[in-house]
Amino acid sequence: MKKVKDFLTRDLTSVMPDTPLKEVAEILSWRGISGIPVVTENNEVIAFISEKDIITSLFPEQVKIENPDVIRIGNLSEIVKKLTAVGEAVVRDYMNENIICAKEETPIADIAGIMLKKGIKRLPVLRDKKLVGVVDRANLTKALIEEGSFD
Amino acid sequence: MILTVTLNPAFDHLLWLKDMKPGRLNRASTTKRMPGGKGVNVACALAVLGEEVIATGLLGGQACRGYEESIRKAGVTTSFVYTDQEIRTDFYVVEEGKSSQTMLIEDGSPVSQRYLNNFLLNFDRLLSICEIVEIGGSLPSGVEPKFVKELIERAKAKKKKVILDLGEPILKELLDVSGLFIVKPDVREKKILFGRDLGDPDVRMAVAKDLRSKGAEMVILNYSKLNYLVVGDGEIYEGGIECEECGILIGVQDGMLAGFINGYLSEGNIEDAFKIGLASGLATERSKVNYPTSKTQVERLLSTSKIRKVG
């Protein structure tokens, strides 16, 4: 059975806790990804920041838990105030430290189960706590199809 | 782990024509587009040869996601910093039956300081997970050689081995930097370095020794089409890559350097490293991309590597 090391994307794109949120938005947009690992200066993964983390932090009362992708807009001046604040914010203010990571030796079935159960789109892959790549649903799906069977 | 730095990467766009007529409409019968840039080519070749390698640099524009994906397919880990400028394209016109290709090279677009700062932050993080840093190729418009010097100083401060594969305009600003692992001046077709003609055996020997005395452990000097002089501690060798008359030479020099690095890391001596380098260069010329197809292919070509001790 395939392991994470057989299909992960060996991309080390990451940010640090003091990276401005504006830069995170730029990275996510240019790379067409939903989230990015947060690392220390030694490349150790300490958190993850996703578009969902930013949006749900901005509009917690408006976000329906069952469908966080849909936001109802309320008071406009309140939203402008929040957007101004987010423009000055850094990753530390919005990152999620409660993260799940994979190791290169993790079997494909285990990682598929975790991603489905927890609703995770993208997670970091570590070697000795350091980032070596990411697994997302697209490369997981591709690997599962190539595997031909999944128990 | 080896880190390669390509500050001014490009797509290599090959156009095959029967006969190019300047000033007229020319239609290519076949085209091919692949990621290029000296450091990236070295990274791909190193990955094929079995080394763990990370490629970093500056990328930008719509096509850069595909660029990174292509080199990851070769086995390279990527960690590029994206900018708001489009990646450049280098065009290579290959004419049927001709032994040389016409190259049209774009200069890189200017890069704002903000992205250079992001690159330095990322570079520092990558230094924590690598042992060797290879810096190759040209610089984007407006980026000064002192930026490369800054990278070297940061790498040396963290006790990393540094390899330079740079052109004369950058290299001449770095001559006061000591403690380098390998220096390979990128002389392209002119074969003149610091105003000295490398075609003369005595001159090239003096140039290589000069570079070594300035603080490089090993110097690889390309003195004619694909012939090299390699100078190390008490050992000097010459040898060349025997390519086909009409072969495509994109990446051959980079394949040679990658083979030399891989060979030196595995065998620990210049003689074997040089032979593996020449085989890797030849394997690149025979492959359909700008790096060798496989390690087996390089091993198979190893018997064709002919070198001689000249000092």
Interface residues (C-beta under 8 A of the other chain):
Chain A: T9 R10 D11 L12 T13 S14 M16 E23 E26 I27 W30 R31 G32 V39 E41 N42 N43 K130 V132 G133
Chain B: I54 R65 E68 R72 V76 T77 T78 S79 F80 Y82 N118 L121 D124 R125 L126 S128 I129
